[in-house]
Amino acid sequence: MKRKLCVILCIIIVALPLCLSGCGGASGGYEGEINVYNWGEYISNGDDDTMDVIEEFEKKYNIKVNYTNFETNEEMYNILSNSNSSYDVIIPSDYMISKLRTEGMLEKIDFENIPNYKYIMDRYKTSSYDPTGEYSVPYTTCVVALGYNPKVLGHDDITGFKDLWDEKNAGKILMFNNSRDSMAISMQLCDPPINPGAETFTHEDIDRATEKLVSQKPLLKKYVMDQVFTEMEGSQAGIAPYYAGDIYTMMDNNPDLEYCLPEEGSNLFVDAMCIPTCCQNKEYAELFINFMCDPEVALANAEYIGYGTPNSGAYEMLDEEVKNCELIYPPEEYLDKCYTFSNIPSDVYVYMQEKFVKACSSSAEITDMGDETTTDPKYTIIVCILLAAVIIATIYMLTSSIVKSVKNRGRIQKR
């Protein structure tokens, strides 16, 4: 009896660890957490029966994901640079990856731990923002295109960015309300053209692009970012440059909309997964990146976001209609005409921002080659008249207020 009891105990002792190791499902012995920093609405989250990517990762590996969002690349950069926050995986855009890389803020990725990297298309494995391909794994890709409404414009003769300066479209044109995209478009249309993908620009380059934007201002309805959806889906505007994936979404919501890949070529942008030097758990970060490169996961993200996927496995599983849509997946010969933004020096970027603000607020022709600004005299006269009118109106209101106060003083005292 004792011998049988000993045998049973031995079996239990041997089997118990095996049972316990199997209780974690497919966790593979992992346990802990990682911090992921990404754009808002930029991962499949389970809505409308889609895959909840974060939940699937946590379930598979028993690793908790602390998932937070940023609104701009610059916001993300400031958080990484000026706070004690720690992130294991970030998903910035191409030019910001270049900035982070050159400033020593990114870890090299051990691709032995990313076997699913084999699914990344060759075109996206190396680039100007990561020449050796050691610091990033592409997540989404897209181009800037034109969305337009022939019914609002009264014609369908749209071929490129030059149509944003066409007087027959006056009052129906929307333009990017950010310096990088707007300046890039205007640089392409300068004579001679300026390469928007250059690693830096002279002040003269930026001045020329600014003058081009100023010449467009009288034709615009407004500068927009997210407002473009309301304007175009509601047929309130006729034409707008925007990100191709978002134009595809707008077309789905307004069947009157059409698209155009600008004949001049366009900005091809890539958002990619990176590991910052503040990372606390590189092993789990690479595990997460590899999971995101799984074709089924990449497919769920591509369908949810609406941008192109650089993942060949996911691409092959897309609906034929999407795969054949040149708006989302432009032909190779068109991509060869496109440029990618580089990280430009901070002083040049600041100058670009300042000139863009001036272009947005300008109603007069600006000639600026350095610190001198020349404005058409007729606009100076108009401004002076308006200022005089404001001063007179202000004096009148103040005088009326004083008189009214004197008249009411007795009534107040009587109460």
C-alpha positions in Angstrom: 0.0 0.0 0.0 2.8 2.3 0.9 4.6 1.4 -2.3 1.5 2.3 -4.4 1.1 5.6 -2.5 4.8 6.5 -3.3 4.2 5.7 -7.0 1.1 7.9 -7.1 3.0 10.8 -5.4 5.9 10.5 -7.8 3.5 10.6 -10.8 1.8 13.7 -9.3 5.2 15.4 -8.6 6.3 14.8 -12.2 3.0 15.7 -13.9 2.1 18.8 -11.9 4.7 21.1 -13.5 3.7 19.9 -16.9 0.0 20.6 -16.2 0.8 24.0 -14.8 3.0 24.9 -17.8 0.0 24.1 -20.0 -2.5 26.2 -18.1 -1.2 29.4 -19.7 -2.5 28.4 -23.1 0.0 29.6 -25.9 1.8 32.0 -23.6 5.1 30.1 -23.9 6.0 31.1 -20.4 5.8 34.8 -21.0 4.5 37.1 -18.2 4.7 40.9 -17.8 3.7 44.0 -19.8 4.8 46.3 -22.5 4.0 49.9 -23.4 2.9 50.7 -27.0 2.6 54.2 -28.4 0.6 54.6 -31.6 -1.7 57.0 -33.5 -5.3 57.1 -32.6 -7.7 54.8 -34.5 -4.7 53.0 -35.9 -5.1 49.4 -34.9 -8.0 46.9 -35.3 -9.9 47.1 -32.0 -12.8 44.6 -32.3 -15.4 47.0 -33.6 -17.9 45.6 -36.2 -16.7 42.1 -35.6 -13.1 42.9 -36.5 -10.1 41.4 -34.7 -9.2 43.0 -31.4 -5.4 42.9 -32.0 -4.4 44.0 -28.5 -6.7 41.4 -26.8 -5.4 38.7 -29.1 -1.8 39.4 -28.3 -2.5 39.5 -24.6 -4.4 36.2 -24.8 -1.7 34.5 -26.8 1.3 35.6 -24.8 -0.1 36.5 -21.3 1.6 39.9 -21.7 -0.4 43.0 -20.8 -0.3 45.8 -23.3 -0.5 49.4 -22.0 -1.7 51.1 -25.2 -1.7 54.9 -25.5 -2.1 57.3 -28.5 -0.4 60.4 -29.8 -1.9 62.9 -32.3 1.3 64.1 -34.1 4.8 62.9 -34.6 6.0 66.0 -32.9 3.9 65.2 -29.8 5.4 61.8 -29.6 8.9 63.2 -30.0 8.4 65.6 -27.2 7.2 62.9 -24.9 10.2 60.7 -25.7 12.6 63.6 -25.3 11.2 65.5 -22.3 9.5 63.1 -20.0 10.3 60.0 -17.9 7.8 58.0 -19.9 9.0 54.6 -21.1 7.7 53.0 -24.3 8.7 49.6 -25.8 7.1 50.0 -29.2 6.3 53.2 -31.1 4.8 53.7 -34.6 6.0 57.1 -36.0 6.1 58.3 -39.6 9.1 58.1 -41.9 10.7 61.5 -41.4 10.3 61.2 -37.6 12.0 57.8 -37.7 14.9 59.5 -39.5 15.1 62.2 -36.8 14.9 59.6 -34.0 17.5 57.5 -35.7 20.0 60.3 -36.3 19.6 61.5 -32.7 20.4 58.0 -31.3 16.9 57.5 -29.9 16.1 54.1 -31.5 17.4 50.6 -30.8 18.5 48.3 -33.6 16.0 45.5 -34.1 17.2 41.9 -33.8 15.5 40.4 -36.9 16.2 36.9 -35.7 13.3 37.6 -33.3 11.0 38.8 -36.2 10.6 35.8 -38.4 7.4 37.3 -39.9 9.6 40.1 -41.3 9.8 37.9 -44.4 6.3 39.1 -45.3 7.4 42.7 -45.6 7.6 43.7 -49.3 11.1 44.4 -50.6 10.2 48.0 -51.7 9.7 49.0 -48.1 12.6 47.2 -46.4 15.1 50.0 -47.0 14.4 53.6 -47.5 15.9 57.1 -47.0 14.6 57.3 -43.5 16.2 54.0 -42.5 18.8 53.2 -45.2 20.1 50.0 -43.6 16.6 48.8 -42.5 17.9 48.1 -39.0 15.6 50.3 -37.0 12.1 49.9 -38.3 9.5 47.5 -39.5 6.9 49.0 -41.9 3.3 49.0 -40.7 1.2 51.0 -43.2 1.9 52.9 -46.4 -0.1 55.4 -48.4 0.2 58.3 -50.9 -1.3 61.8 -51.0 -4.0 61.9 -53.7 -6.8 64.1 -54.8 -10.5 63.5 -54.0 -13.0 65.5 -56.1 -16.7 65.8 -56.8 -17.5 66.4 -60.5 -21.0 67.5 -59.6 -19.7 70.3 -57.3 -16.9 71.3 -59.7 -19.1 71.2 -62.8 -16.5 69.1 -64.7 -14.3 66.0 -64.2 -11.1 67.3 -65.8 -8.8 66.6 -62.8 -5.3 65.4 -63.5 -3.0 66.7 -60.8 -2.0 69.2 -58.1 -2.1 72.0 -60.6 -5.9 71.8 -60.5 -5.7 73.2 -57.0 -4.6 76.5 -58.6 -7.1 76.4 -61.4 -9.5 79.5 -61.4 -12.4 77.4 -62.7 -12.3 75.6 -59.3 -12.2 78.8 -57.3 -14.2 78.7 -54.0 -14.4 74.9 -54.1 -10.8 74.1 -53.3 -9.6 72.7 -49.9 -5.9 72.6 -48.9 -3.9 70.9 -46.2 -3.7 72.9 -43.0 -0.2 71.7 -42.3 3.1 73.1 -43.5 4.8 69.9 -44.7 2.1 68.6 -47.0 1.1 72.1 -48.3 4.6 73.2 -48.9 5.4 69.9 -50.7 2.6 70.3 -53.2 3.5 73.9 -53.9 7.2 73.0 -54.2 6.3 70.5 -57.0 4.5 73.3 -58.9 7.3 75.9 -58.6 9.2 76.8 -61.8 11.7 75.1 -61.7 10.3 72.5 -59.3 11.8 71.9 -55.9 12.2 68.3 -54.6 9.9 68.0 -51.6 11.9 64.9 -50.5 15.2 66.8 -50.1 17.1 66.5 -46.8 17.1 70.2 -46.4 15.8 73.4 -48.1 17.2 76.9 -48.5 15.2 79.9 -47.3 14.8 80.8 -51.0 13.2 77.4 -51.7 10.7 78.0 -48.9 10.1 81.5 -50.0 9.3 80.4 -53.5 6.9 77.7 -52.2 5.3 80.3 -49.9 4.7 82.6 -52.9 3.0 79.8 -54.7 0.7 79.2 -51.7 -0.1 82.9 -51.5 -1.2 82.9 -55.2 -3.6 80.0 -54.3 -5.1 81.7 -51.3 -7.8 83.7 -53.2 -9.1 80.4 -54.8 -9.4 78.5 -51.6 -12.6 77.7 -49.7 -10.5 76.9 -46.6 -7.5 75.1 -45.1 -8.5 71.8 -43.5 -7.4 68.6 -41.8 -10.1 66.4 -40.3 -12.8 68.9 -41.6 -12.1 67.5 -45.0 -14.4 64.6 -44.2 -17.4 66.9 -43.5 -16.6 69.1 -46.5 -16.2 66.3 -49.1 -18.6 63.7 -47.8 -21.3 66.5 -47.5 -20.6 67.8 -51.0 -19.7 71.2 -49.6 -16.4 71.4 -51.4 -15.2 70.2 -54.9 -11.6 69.1 -54.6 -9.1 68.3 -51.9 -5.7 66.8 -51.5 -5.6 64.2 -48.7 -4.3 60.8 -47.7 -5.4 58.1 -50.1 -6.8 55.8 -47.5 -9.0 58.5 -46.1 -10.2 59.5 -49.6 -11.2 55.8 -50.1 -13.3 56.1 -46.9 -14.9 59.4 -48.1 -15.7 57.8 -51.4 -17.5 55.0 -49.5 -19.6 57.6 -47.8 -20.3 59.7 -50.8 -20.7 57.9 -54.2 -20.3 61.2 -56.1 -16.7 61.4 -55.1 -13.8 60.3 -57.4 -10.1 60.2 -57.0 -7.0 61.2 -59.0 -3.3 60.1 -58.5 -1.6 63.4 -59.3 0.3 63.3 -62.5 3.2 65.2 -60.9 3.9 62.4 -58.5 3.2 62.6 -54.8 4.3 61.9 -51.2 4.6 58.2 -50.5 4.6 57.9 -46.7 5.3 55.0 -44.4 4.5 54.5 -40.7 6.7 51.9 -39.1 7.2 50.1 -35.8 10.3 51.0 -33.9 11.9 50.3 -30.5 13.0 53.5 -28.6 16.0 53.5 -26.4 13.8 54.1 -23.4 12.4 50.6 -24.0 12.3 48.4 -20.8 11.6 45.1 -22.4 13.2 44.6 -25.8 12.3 40.9 -26.0 8.6 41.6 -25.6 8.8 44.6 -28.0 10.2 42.3 -30.7 7.6 39.7 -29.9 4.8 42.3 -30.4 6.3 43.5 -33.7 6.5 40.0 -34.9 2.9 39.4 -33.9 1.9 42.6 -35.8 3.6 41.2 -38.9 1.6 38.0 -38.8 -0.4 38.1 -42.1 -3.8 37.6 -40.4 -3.1 40.4 -37.9 -1.7 42.7 -40.6 -4.8 42.0 -42.7 -7.1 43.0 -39.8 -5.2 46.2 -39.3 -5.1 47.1 -43.0 -8.9 46.6 -43.3 -9.6 48.6 -40.2 -7.3 51.5 -41.0 -7.9 51.6 -44.7 -4.3 52.4 -45.6 -2.1 50.1 -47.7 -0.3 47.3 -46.1 3.4 46.5 -46.9 2.8 42.9 -45.7 2.7 40.6 -48.7 0.9 37.9 -46.8 -1.9 40.3 -45.8 -2.1 41.8 -49.3 -2.7 38.4 -50.8 -5.7 37.9 -48.5 -7.4 41.2 -49.4 -10.6 41.4 -51.4 -9.8 41.6 -55.1 -11.6 45.0 -55.2 -9.2 46.5 -52.7 -6.1 44.8 -54.2 -7.0 46.3 -57.6 -7.7 49.8 -56.3 -4.9 52.0 -57.5 -5.8 54.6 -54.9 -4.7 52.3 -52.1 -2.2 50.3 -54.1 -0.8 52.5 -56.9 1.2 50.7 -59.7 4.9 50.4 -59.3 5.6 52.9 -62.1 3.6 55.5 -60.2 5.4 54.8 -56.9 8.7 55.3 -58.7 7.5 59.0 -59.3 6.8 59.5 -55.6 9.0 61.0 -52.9 9.4 60.3 -49.1 9.8 63.1 -46.6 13.2 63.4 -45.0 14.0 64.8 -41.6 15.0 68.4 -42.2 17.1 70.6 -39.8 15.0 72.1 -37.0 15.8 75.7 -38.0 14.6 75.0 -41.6 11.5 73.4 -40.3 10.7 76.4 -38.0 11.2 78.7 -40.9 8.9 76.6 -43.0 6.3 76.7 -40.3 6.5 80.5 -40.0 6.2 81.0 -43.7 3.2 78.7 -43.9 1.4 80.6 -41.2 2.1 83.8 -43.2 0.8 82.2 -46.4 -2.4 81.0 -44.7 -3.1 84.5 -43.3 -2.0 86.5 -46.3 -4.4 88.3 -48.7 -1.6 90.1 -50.4 1.3 89.0 -52.6 4.4 88.4 -50.4 7.9 88.7 -51.7 10.3 87.6 -49.1 14.0 87.0 -49.7 15.4 87.2 -46.2 13.9 89.5 -43.7 12.3 92.0 -46.1 8.6 91.7 -46.9 6.9 93.7 -49.6 3.1 94.0 -49.8 1.0 95.4 -52.6 0.2 99.1 -51.7 -3.5 98.8 -52.4 -3.8 96.2 -49.6 -1.9 98.5 -47.3 -4.5 101.2 -47.9 -7.4 98.8 -47.3 -5.8 97.6 -44.1 -5.4 101.3 -42.9 -9.1 102.0 -43.7 -10.2 98.9 -41.8 -8.0 99.9 -38.8 -9.4 103.4 -38.8 -12.9 102.0 -38.9 -12.2 99.8 -35.9 -10.7 102.7 -33.9 -13.7 104.9 -34.7 -16.1 102.1 -33.7 -14.2 101.5 -30.5 -14.3 105.2 -29.5 -18.0 105.3 -30.2 -18.7 102.2 -28.0 -16.6 103.6 -25.2 -18.3 107.0 -25.3 -21.8 105.4 -25.4 -20.9 103.2 -22.5 -19.7 106.2 -20.4 -22.9 108.2 -21.2 -25.1 105.2 -20.3 -23.3 104.7 -17.0 -23.8 108.3 -16.0 -27.5 108.2 -16.9 -28.0 104.9 -14.9 -26.0 106.0 -11.8 -29.0 107.8 -10.3 -31.2 104.7 -10.8 -28.7 102.5 -9.1 -28.4 104.9 -6.1 -32.2 105.0 -5.7 -32.4 101.2 -5.3 
